[in-house]
Amino acid sequence: MNLLNQENAAATIRFVYENESGVTDFEGKASGITARYEDDKPVVYAGLGKNKEDLFVFADAATEAVRRVKRLKKTSVEICLPQSVQRYAEIAVEAAVMADYAFDGYLSEKPVKIEDLYLRDRENELDWDKLHEAKTVAEAVNYARNLSNENAAVVTPEYLAQEARNIAATCENMSLEILDDGEIREKNLNLLWAVGKGSATPPRLAIVSYRGDKESNGACALVGKGLTFDSGGLNLKSAGSIETMKHDMSGAASVLGVLKAASVLKPKVNFIAAIPAAQSAIGKDAFFVGDVYRSYSGKTVEVLNTDAEGRLILADTFEYLIANYKPTEIIDLATLTGAIVIALGDTIAGMFSNNDELAQKIFEAGERTGERLWRMPIRQEHRDAIKSEIADVLNTSTIKRSASSITAAAFLEKFAADTPWCHIDIAGTSWNDGAAKGVRPKYATGFGVRLLWDYIVPRP
């Protein structure tokens, strides 16, 4: 999509506030959309409601308006900003790029694509470098969506590792380490190996170090859960749960999206992107319920449920990073528990942390980007609920009435040890089974790319 500062588009988008539209039979309520023809050119009016300060109502309205332009089969659009504010322009660009997304690789007839996006800047006040950054990050969101939507037969652990290789090869600020199945076993990442060894496509651990700030040695680690398909293992998932398990690597997809944006924009920051990737399958080598497995650092884990496997591959990765990369902090993004959907629905992700300052900063990044979070507690009773009588820790809880999102986080907390850590459970926000609505498309959403980018590359 080309960003242009002129007025030569095939369609126009205008935004109106409630009861101020001036358009017959259109009140301008939030999320309302109507189209009119003016001078033989379609004009899409998008309602913003009564709150003139809500940027995320604007983001949803802009997204829906671009979708309407696409349905009108127009390939260029001019967006008339409701306010001459840089942030509105950036959100408009993000919305347009993400609204133009379609997972169309298997469609014989491709949908219309927006080729040119025009923004009015008559007073020459917009920062076009920032607009191009917004475009690049939004394209990274679409890249993450593609990874999550793609067939599990295509996106294997090796495929994710190859994506990390490909991105790292394009940027001189990046260095790469990939552990194959033999090295995973040799280095005693036994939890990662246990989860992945039952599959015909063995596990991988890909770690890309990005160093854009040569004056600093510190680096935040971003860890994305990469279960390329989750059968549940011997605790086999039932119908109704298993059908969408190709997207259980959405955390990994979003971390790779951040990495892809960094390879283009080259921000002056340091971070580490880690992708533990495995396919949880039933096979002759599948790991067993009731057995004890030893982590990278030597902690023992009693496995009471093979469907609680994501936390196992994250645990080994945390310990490997702490021992070999010494990150200043760890942030993991994971489709970890169905219970978080019950607690927070599909628009807010659950956040858990052992560090108040880190949690607050990430929460604020979510408020700025609209990828919103809510911090959940971890109390001593949750830590006690994962104590085992025959090992150091259980991989599931003994609490009869569950609290499974919290006890899963308590498990991860144990492996983060003293490193500042934040876990973001995106099981609800990473996938949308319903119709597209606002910035959320149907199926993979790419949740977390903009959130993490905002955190590691703070606004001036």
N, C-alpha and C positions, 0 to 999 in steps of 0.2 A: 504494500500500500504506500503510495506517494503522499507526502505532506506538502501542501501547496498554500501559498498566501495570495490567492486571487479569487475571482468570482467567475467561474466558468463551468459550474457543475450541472449535472443532469437533474438533480433533485436538491431540495433545501430542507434543512431541519430548523425549526424555530421552537423555542421553549416559552411557555406561558404559565403564569401563576393563577391559582384558582380565582374565578370570577373577574379576571383581568385579561381574558384571552382576546376579546374583540372578534371572536370567531363564532358564527351562528351555530347553535346546538352543540357547543363544546365548552364545558365548564372549567377545564384546566385542572381537574383533580389529579393528585399524584398517580402516576402510572397510566393516566389516560392518554390515548393516542388517536389522532384522526388525520386524514389526508385530504387535501384540497388541490385543485389545479388552478394555478395563477399564471397567466400568460403562457398557457399550454405546457407549463412545467409543474411537476408535483411538488407540493410543499407539505411536509409532515409536521404537524403540531404535536408537541409532547407536553403533557401537564406536569407541573412541579408542585401542585398543592399550595398550601398556605405558608409553609415554613420556607422562607427565602434564604435560609442559611444552611440547609441540609444538603451537603455535597453528595451524599449517597443516594438520596432521592434523584438528584440530577444524574448520577452515574447510571442508575437503573433506567431512567427516562431516556437518556442518550442511547443506551444499548437497545432498548425496545424500538426507538425511532430508526436506528440503523437497520434493524431487522425488517422494519416495514419498508424501508427503501429497497432492500434486497428483494423483498416479495414483489415490489413494483418493477423488478428486473433492471434497475439502474446501477451502473458501475461507478458512478462518481457522485459525491454528495458534498454540499457545503453546510457546515454547522455554524449557526449564528449563536454565539455564546450569550447566555442570559445576563452575565456580568463580565466586565472587562477585568478579569482576575486570572493570573497565571495558573492557579490550581484548577480552575474550571477548564481551562484549555487542556491541561494535562489529563484530566479525567475524561474529557471528550475524546482525546486521542486513544487512551486506554480502552474506553468503551467501544469505539469504532473498530479497533483492531480485534477485540475479543468478540464483539457481535458478529464480525465477519467470519468467525471460525466455523468450520464444518469438518467433521470426520468423514471424508468423502472418498477415501482410497478404494473402497469396494463398491462405489456407486457407478453405474454405467453413465448416468446423466448427472453431470456435476452442477451444483448450485451456482448462482451468480456470485461473483466476488467483487468487492469494492476495490477498484484500482486506484482512485484518486480521492483524497480527503482534503477539502478546502476549509481553512479557518480564516474568518475575517480578522484582520489586524490593521485596521486603517490608521491607527496612531503609532504603529510600529513599536509596540510595547511588549510583545510576547518574546520570551526567551526560547528561541527555536532549538537550541541545544538541549534544553530540558524536555522539549516536546519530542525530540528524537529519542531521548532516553526513555521517556514514557512509552513510546512506540516499541522500542527494543525490549523492554521488560514485558509489555503485553504480548509481544511475539513469543517471548520465552514461556509465558503462561500457555499459549496455544501449543507450543512444543511439548510442554508437560502433559497437556490434555491428549495430544496424539499418542504419547507413550502409554498413558493409562487406558485409552480406548482400543489400542491395537490388540490383536489376538495374542493370547497367552502362548500359542504355539510359535509365535514370532518373537515376542519379548521374553526371552529366557534370561537367566542370570548372566550368561556370556554376552547377550545382546546389550544389557545395561552396562556391563564392563566395557564393551566396545564403544558405546556412546560416550563414556567417560574418556576413553582413549582419543576418540575423534575430536572432542571438545578441547582436551589438553593439547593436542597437536597444533591447534590453531593459535595458541597464545603463549608467548615467551615467558609470561609471568606464572605459568603453571608447571608443576612437576607431578608425576604420576607414580603410584604404586598399585599394582593389581596382584592379588593373591589368587591363584587358581586352586582347585580342589586339593591337589597334592600339597601345596604350600599351606593351605588352611589346616590340613591334618598335621603337617610337620611342625607348624608353629603353635599347635594346641589350641586353636579356636574351635574347641570341641562342641560348643553349643551350636554354632553356625553349621558345623559339619553334620551334627545330629539331625538338624532340621532338614538339610538339603540332600542327605546321602541316599534317601529312598527314591530320588528322582533320576530319570535318565539324563537330565540336564543338570550337572553338578553345580554347587554353589560357587560364588565369587565374592571377593571383597575388593572394591575399587576405592582408592583414596586419592583425591586430587588436592594438592596444596596450591592455593593462589596467593601470590605475594606481590601486591601492588604498592605496598608501603615499605620501601627498603630501609627506612629509618626506625622501624618497629619490628620487634621479634614476636610479639604476641599474636595469637590467631584464635578466633572463635571456630569451633567445629560444628558443622551442620551435618546431621546424620539422618538419612532418609531410609525408612523401612522399605525393603525391596523384595517382598514376597510376590514373585511373578505369577504364581497361582497358588491359592491356599485351599487344598482339599479338606483340611482339618486333620490329615494324617489318619492314624488308627481311630481317632475320635472324629470319624467322618462327618462332614457337614451334611445337613439334610437339604432336601429340595426347598427352595425359598430362600436359602442362605448361600448356596454354592454358585448360583448362576452368575453373580457379578464379581467373583473372586479374582478375575484377571486384573482388577484395579487395586489389589492389595499391595501394589508397589507404587501407589500414588505419592507417598512420602518421598521415595527415591526419585520419582519423576519431577517433583517440585524442586528438590535439591539440585538435580541436573539442570532444571530450568534456570535456577539462580546462577549456576556455573556457566551456562550458555550466555546469559546476559553479561556476565563479567568478562567473558572472552571477547565480547564486542566492545563494551564500554570501558573496560580497563580502569575501574575505580581505584583510588589510592587507599586501599584497605588490604588487610590480610584475612584470609579465612581458609578453612579446610572443608572439603565436601567429601563425605564418606557414604558409600553405598554398599551395605551388606545385602547381598542378593541370593535368594534361594527359591526353589520351587518345592512346596510341601506336598508330597505325593505318597500314595500307598504303593509299596513295592517290597521286594524281598529284603531290602536293606533299611526299610523305614524304622525310625526310632520308636521305642516301646513306652507305653504307659506304665508308670510305676517304677521305672528304672531311674538311676542317679547318674548324672553327667557332670563333668568337671569343666568349668569355664577357663578362659585364657589365663586368668590370674590364679586359678586354683580353687575358687569357690565351687562348692558342690550344689547341684540343683536336682531336687526330686521332681520328676515330671509326672504330674497327676492328670494332665490333659495335653495331648499333642496339638490341640487346636489353639493353645496359648503359646504359639511358637514365635510370634513377632518379637516379643520381649526377649526371647533367647538370643536371636541374632543381633539385636540391639545391645544386649548386655556384653557379649564378646567384643563387639565393636567399640563400645565405651572403653573397656579395659585395654584393648589394643591401642587406641588413640592416646589414652592417658600415659601408657608406658612408653610409647614410641614417638609421639608427636607433642605431648604436653600442652594441650589446648588451654587457653585461659578460661574457656567456658564451653559447654556442650548444649546444643539445642537439637532435639530430635523431633522429627515430623513423622507421624505413624498412624495408619488406619488400624488402631490397636483394639478397640472394644466396641461392641454393639451397644453396651450400656450407656456410652456417652451420648448416643443418639436419643435415648430415652430421657436423659437428663437435660440436654441442651438443644435437641432438634437438629435440623440440617443447615442452619445458617451461622451457628456459633460453635467454635471448637473449644474443647476442654484444655486447660493449661494447668500444669503441675510443676512445682519448682522447689528447690532447696535453697533458693536465694531470692530475697524480697526485691532487691534492686534490679536484678536481671528480669524477674517476672514483671515488674512495673514497666520497664523499658519495652519489653516485647508486647505487653498489653497496649501501651501507647502507640506502638507501630500498627497494631491491629485497628485501633481507633482511627488512625490517619488513613489507612488503606481501605477500610471497610471489610477486611478479613478479620472479623472480630473474634475475641477470645473471652473466656471467663475462667478465672482461677478457681480451682477446686482444692480442697484440703487434703493433706496426708497426715493422719493422726497416729498415735502410738498403737491404737487398736488395729489399725490397718497394717502396720509393720508386724505386729504380733501374729496377724492372721496368715502370714506367709512363712511362718517358722515351721521347719520340718523336724521330725524326730529322728530321721536317719541321714539328713543332709543339712547344709547350711541354710537352704532356703527352698520353699515350694514355688513352683511356677504358677500355681493358682491359689485361691483363697479358701480358708476354712470358714469364712463368714457365711452362715446359712442364707441370709437374705442379700447376699451378693456384695454390693459396692465394688463390682469388679473393675470398673475404670480406675478407682482409687487404689485398689490393691495391686493392679498392674503397674501403676505409677510407683507404688512403694517398692515393687520388685526392681524397677529400673533405678530408682534412687539408690538402692544398695550398691549397684555397680558403678554409678557415677562417683560414689565415695565423697571426697572432699572437694571435687571440682564443681564450681557453680554450674547448675544444670537446669534446663527447662524442657519438659516434655509436652508436646502439643498433639492431642488425640484428634485426628481429622476424619475419623470414621464416618461422621455425619456430614461433614462439609465437602468432602472430596468427590462425592458422587451424587447425582441427582436423577432419580428414576422418573420424576415428574416432568412436566413440560418446562421448556426454557422460561425463565422469569427473571427479568432484570439482568444483572451481570452473570447469573447462574445459567449456563446452558444445560441442555439435557445431557446426561451421562457425565463424563469426567469434567471437573470444574477447574483443575489446575490450582486449587486453593493452596496458599502458602508461598507461592513465588513472590508476589508483591509484598507480602508480610515480611518475609526474610530479607528481601532486597532493601526494604525501608529500614530494617533494623541494622543491617551491616553497612549500608551506605546512607547514613543519616542526612537529612536535608540541612542545608546551611542555615 
